[in-house]
Amino acid sequence: MTGPTPRRTLVTGADTDLGRAFVRRLHAAGDELVLAGGERAALEVLADELSALSGSRPEVLPGDLADELDLDLVVRRLLTGTRPIDLLVVGPTPPSTRALPEADVAEVRAALDRSAGAVLALLRAALPGMISRRHPGPGGAITVTGPAGFLPVPGPAGLDGAAQAYIAMLTEALAHTFSRDGLALTTVCPTPPHVEKERWRLAGAMPLHVAPPDADAVAAAALADHAAGRALCVPGVGPRALVGVSRLVPFPAVRVAAGLRRGSLPQALRGRRGPRGARPAGIALVTGGSSGIGATYAEHLASAGHDLVLVARDAIRLEEVADRLRAQAVRVDVLVADLATAAGRAKVAERVAAAERPIDLLVNNAGFATAGEFVDTDPAALRANYEVNMAAVLELTAAALPGMVARGRGDIVNISSVAGFLPGRGSVYSAGKSYVTALSRTLALTLVDTGVRVMALCPGYTRTEFHARLGQERSGPEWLWMDADEVVAEGMADLEAGKAVSVPGAVYKTIVGVTRVMPRALLRALAARSASGRG
Ligand SMILES: NC(=O)c1ccc[n+]([C@@H]2O[C@H](COP(=O)([O-])OP(=O)(O)OC[C@H]3O[C@@H](n4cnc5c(N)ncnc54)[C@H](OP(=O)(O)O)[C@@H]3O)[C@@H](O)[C@H]2O)c1
């Protein structure tokens, strides 16, 4: 008689402490394992250990998930039909050691790909097969986030935290969607030392001196919560309190806490906002300047006397906007580029970093959403969304900062969205915008005293071409809809007021306020209803 087929589980980051802890527990539970990770030697040692215990040697897939070919190897293993994977554990990735502006574009981009980019590609590859197969044991996925994904901190940990915010949001949203298919998705938030206790302390972000659970306890808690169908697992009472409370903490309070590490209370209180006031007219670069919020931003800046560089794919529409603005006696250059491509981003990054006619204000506005469910959306479309909505924002910001910091002034406005506060069915879009907001917050903390401001502008429904491009009618009551003019005017005023996050409109300020206090599960259910099927 043959017993039930063992669950087959693929673990990435199996060469890290936490990855190994997952592997050992899953092996003890009888899972058949595939080990992936950056260090081949460490994977082989672990595979030897397991084969000595049970006589069967796990498959080993060494490779760096930031490398397209290595990632593709793991993606193909997940897609393979003959030995299908029932559970995917996307383990931790190496922590960043340098923050912006010291780190270069390639370095920060690789870190984003290794974490957020890999989670996106691996979940998209794994979930459809799991849904159609339905292994009787708890199948689905476990991802790893960290406390900086919930509470912004300055420095390298904050940069990793922005990617973790994405991972947590994506996993939570998909957990809600796929619970109806019998799949469980859980994101586990291990606290230091698994996320570098020392580095956190250096960042001034270790508010609770609690003894964190060890790697094995984290893996045990994650597997138990996954089996119970819980979307978010925070092992330990203290860490759970920290993550729970973190949503309630207003960002100015985070700024004051970070300021206390550097100076006196009066100084820290003064630092609850960034530098205030209007900047003299200079040169602004606006991505997605051919329509909607970007074109409107450009109009407002031109009226204030700024010269402009407008970026988008459609050369004719860009020239039309540019011609209109030139009538206001400002210089307007156009840069035709597709930000979904490496060549397009490099072309714009080169202009952003140029010392001649330097850019004083960068508006990272270009963005779009994909229609349809996550598992039905073409992986290439999801990847393009990641490139434009997230990677381009990071790369252009990384290109702009060294010059701005050296000059002691400059502004970066990242167009995010209220959707970034809502872990709903528009999973990829919401998660991407939560990344943009988290990135802006950590940079606002990191760049304190440099004279450079970074702000996330988070509009709600705005009358632009955004929804028509998705093939969607405008939904919801009229009072939910704002004009791009109102959004931009409020955003510009908030930047001058030194805010790190701007949410235009009283309605959306209220909605964002409510998301902070609402239980996560209820928030997921409500957000799923309002996302109208965006992938
Ligand atoms: N409208 C809303 O309800 C709303 C709400 C919250 C946040 N937002 C955000 O606001 C930003 C602007 O959107 P919108 O509402 O103004 O939409 P929109 O009218 O559709 O404008 C999008 C802009 O992005 C550009 N773009 C898209 N893909 C690009 C690519 N691959 N490379 C270069 N440029 C690209 C488009 O130009 P080309 O097509 O010529 O390239 C266009 O200029 C987005 O980040 C969006 O997520 C919108």
The ligand as a Gaussian input file, in Angstrom:
#p B3LYP/6-31G(d) Opt

LIG

0 1
 N       -5.952000      58.284000     -11.483000
 C       -6.058000      57.762000     -10.281000
 O       -7.168000      57.478000      -9.796000
 C       -4.808000      57.546000      -9.476000
 C       -4.947000      57.358000      -8.091000
 C       -3.831000      57.174000      -7.316000
 C       -2.584000      57.174000      -7.904000
 N       -2.457000      57.338000      -9.245000
 C       -1.096000      57.339000      -9.803000
 O       -0.863000      58.542000     -10.477000
 C        0.165000      58.358000     -11.446000
 C       -0.252000      59.001000     -12.746000
 O       -1.383000      58.317000     -13.250000
 P       -2.596000      59.079000     -13.933000
 O       -3.771000      58.876000     -13.097000
 O       -2.196000      60.446000     -14.288000
 O       -2.782000      58.140000     -15.210000
 P       -2.613000      58.411000     -16.778000
 O       -3.445000      59.581000     -17.195000
 O       -2.879000      57.104000     -17.406000
 O       -1.067000      58.804000     -16.934000
 C       -0.053000      57.865000     -16.830000
 C        1.239000      58.469000     -17.355000
 O        2.292000      57.513000     -17.188000
 C        2.964000      57.340000     -18.429000
 N        3.478000      55.986000     -18.545000
 C        2.784000      54.825000     -18.398000
 N        3.595000      53.772000     -18.640000
 C        4.810000      54.279000     -18.928000
 C        6.053000      53.697000     -19.283000
 N        6.196000      52.373000     -19.419000
 N        7.097000      54.521000     -19.505000
 C        6.958000      55.865000     -19.424000
 N        5.814000      56.461000     -19.088000
 C        4.746000      55.680000     -18.862000
 C        1.904000      57.640000     -19.500000
 O        2.465000      58.094000     -20.707000
 P        2.685000      57.168000     -22.030000
 O        1.514000      56.260000     -22.147000
 O        2.840000      58.136000     -23.141000
 O        3.966000      56.434000     -21.790000
 C        1.171000      58.796000     -18.825000
 O        1.835000      60.004000     -19.068000
 C        0.389000      56.853000     -11.522000
 O        1.555000      56.519000     -10.817000
 C       -0.837000      56.271000     -10.841000
 O       -0.567000      55.022000     -10.285000
 C       -3.551000      57.536000     -10.045000

